[in-house]
């Protein structure tokens, strides 16, 4: 028995006591130490006061004595100072070395006391002094003149100054308080906690002993009260559990029995599934087992039909279900009832109350149904094959275990159905296999009958010889066993069919008129007949295997011959030789030159000896009837002899009336045929030989197609090499003209043409260039062709390649091309349909072959490469032109910066623009904003400078439009129409066909306009010319502004110099009249004025010119205004 642990009460007491003890003991010890220290300091302070008084006394008397030894009364004074002080042990005056001069005890004077030597500066000191024991030495140093320092020393007993009992007082008080506290806590815990814990422990013991009706008292609502309440509830539940345990055991026993019955049903279904091979029988036993073991009202199994549209009832367990089965009850999948829904979804569905189920289907034959469950029958391929339908007369009749068991049954039924169906399929497959074997055997013997002559043999006791087969009655052919037949009155025969697997392959007849056949002999004959039938079948199979091996060998030889040769003609001749030797007949191979079979190309006509009778034959044209025959030839057929066979004298050794033709057909077309010619003595070709011939023809078709692919691959490789070389040559050419010439040259060479040309698109027209191969090609260079006109224009508009076999008869042929030199033509556009660069032309002479689709494809590849090359050449040409233009613009900018006069700037601008644009007609217009006037400092017309007068601004002028809008203006063509539509005006004088003007601007201020125009050619100027002129105008505007500033500076300097000269002359004049006269003359000369009037402030007038008048004429004012504008 385990040792009893300390009770909870004492554990709480120890826990509550030790915790305060651990806190109070250090605190009490610290308080005691502090109290003891304070008590010691108080005691020692008395000694310090006494030493201070003695030190004060000695300090007063020492100045009047020569030595301390002259004061014998000090001993008495020392004794009196400590009298009535119990803690004072002694008082003494000592020197530093410990010599005692005076002592409160008489016997201690003038002796050395080491305990009082070297006292130092810190007081008090604890030392052992004889005979007082351990004392505190309280001292004070008194300095003496001419002597060592004197120490006043008081000794206080340690036992009096530091009594040990002082430190234990606080500890005892703390212990008392702690005891009181622990007692109080124990009483409190006893009443409030321990009592409830004791009740809990006692109640737990009572409940643990089996008294579940005992109730633990609840004293509070805290945790202990909750624990007591929980114990009471647990006891109540245990009481209920013990009370209902027997009932639960009984219910569990019933459930286990029910589960056992269900498992018996599962075992029964599994056993039936393993043994029963009839689907309906399996289903009937299953539904009866489920209904019996589960006690359900109705159980049914539905199977889906082949179209998966109806769920058909196949087995039931109830009487109502039998009536449903009799009327072929079925439900539509996915539409009718729970069964239909489960058939469609493949998910189980349970209706515990059918009245509240949305998809339940009411069946009159089952009126007592209140709950229904449908489980899917799913096969191994996860496909729904049927539904298990279970119905009960109770609501909520299906529990979880029932559902699991029924689902297991459903899975077993699904597997059983799958197995039965697989078994049926296996049986059906075996039956089909046996039927196929019988058919194959029958067909094999039919082929033997067609191939073998003779077909009957007779033994006449001398030897075996062939005879004509006798007719046999159908009744004998279908019978089994040996039969006796009478041929004539006295000629009995025994007929025994030779049968193999139920098929009669021959008949054995025995005849002996003088013999009576016994039963043993007849049995022996029957056994021999079976053995002979097996031997004949084996012989037939062996011969067929040999024929198949020979056919396969022949096919392999054809494959080897084809794989070792790359030339189609040589390969076909070799194959014909192999076939002739292998089939022991003449074999001819012919290929079609056109799909309509009008002309054929003989490849070979080989004899078994290896001689080729058509080694030198050319193309053969077929008559119409043979064309129709070969066009419709799809399987081996006997046909009319070819005319060439009659010309070769084959009729002597071969039967020309029996020529077998076999078509050679690839996956896409018919390429030729094989002709098989038998010897005259050979029998008719049997079906096996025809099948072999067809297989050989198919193999030859594969060979031909592979060789054609090889030839095509080689040709494509050559084309790619040529295209690659052409791309390299294109990369070396940077000029557009050279690229066009190279394209035409290579196109004529690659496409085997006679002539070629290229037409590039330019300004709405197609221009011929790079003409080669035609007579007088220079006559065609530069010819313009409109889109849609002739071959070039037609292809350009259509945007796709065009091949013309007979150009001379083409309706839209070009009149300028020499018809005699052109037979067929090929035109290919360059570029996309949205942006065509031109058209490539290639011609062949009338004596050359026509262009085919491969030539078109190759030409399009050449065109695709040429597009890139032409585009690169164009970009290179444009880049070079841009570089030259930038160079000219930079040169013009440098030239303009060196010009300091406006007129020189304009002439330099004209010269620079002449290098970039057509400036045959060029002018510069300056705009005077103050007077709204245009002046023309530079005007060039037809290459010659002319003078053009200034004019006021007009509302409908081209220059005015540019000045107002501050934007360039380009009119490429139809200037008159543009003026009428946009300015509502017509031109004055010569009308330009193309016009371009740009503003001269400094910031937002317009200085004027630079314009160029053409009177002879439209579309001379384009957007590029506009951009160039804008650049020229911006540089010119800056140069004009700079020149104007320079001219203004020059005029200002000249005026200042004139003013200085006038002022100098005026200073040298002697009188007022001379001054006025001189001023008038000089101002008139400086300003170019006809008259100068000098008016004095006082109203006096001084003469200033030859004539003086009061007013100026209108002409003089106009002239002055003009000069001011110019300045």
ABEGO torsion letter per residue (X at the ends): XBBBBBBAAAAAAAAAAAAAAAAAAAAAAAAAAAAAAAAAAAAAAAAAAAAAAAAAAAAAAAAABABAAABAAAAAAAAAAABGBAABABBBBBBAAGBBABBABAAABGBBBAAABGAEABOBBBBBBOAAEBBBBBBBBBBBBGBBBBBBBBBBBAAAABBAAAAAAAAAAAAAAAAAAAAAAAAAAAAAAAAAAAAAAAAAAAAAAGBAABBBBBABABAAAAAAAAAAAAAAAAAAAAAAAAAAAAAAAAAAAAAAAAAAAAAAAAAAAAABABAAAAAAAAAAAAAAAAGBABBBBBBBBAAGABBBBABBABAAAAAAAAAGBBBBBGABEAAAAAAAAGBBBBBABAAABAABBBBAABAABABBBBBBBBBAAGBBABBBBBBBABBGABBAAAAAAAAAAAAAAAAAAAAAAAAAAAAAAAAAAAAAAAAAAAAAAAAAAAABOBABBBBAGABBBBBBBBBBBAAAAABBEBBBBBBEAABBBBBBBBBBGGBBABBBBBBBAABBBBAAAAAAAAAAAAAAAAAAAAAAAAAAAAAAAAAAAAAAAAAAAAAABABAAAAAAAAAAAAAAAAGBBBBBBBBABAAGABBBBABBBBAAGBBAAAABBBBBBBAAAAAAAAABABBBBBBBBAAAAAAGAAAABBAABBBBBBBBBAABBAEBBBBBBBAABBBBBAAAAAAAAAAAAAAAAAAAAAAAAAAAAAAAAAAAAAAAAAAAAAABABAAAAAAAAAAAAAAAAGBABBBBBBBBGGBBBBBGBBGBBGAAAABGBBBBBGBEAAAAAAAAGBBBBBABAAABAABBAABBAAABABBBBBBBEBAABBAEBBBBBBBAABBBBBAAAAAAAAAAAAAAAAAAAAAAAAAAAAAAAAAAAAAAAAAAAAAABABAAAAAAAAAAAAAAABBAABBBBBBBBAAAGBBBBABBBBGGBBBBBBBBBBBAABAAAAAAAAGBBBBBABGAAAAAAAAAGBBBBEBBBABBBBBBBBBEABBAEBBBBBBAABBGABBAAAAAAAAAAAAAAAAAAAAAAAAAAAAAAAAAAAAAAAAAAAAAABABAAAAAAAAAAAAAAAAGBABBBBBBAAGBBBBABABBBABBBAAAAAAAAAAAAAX
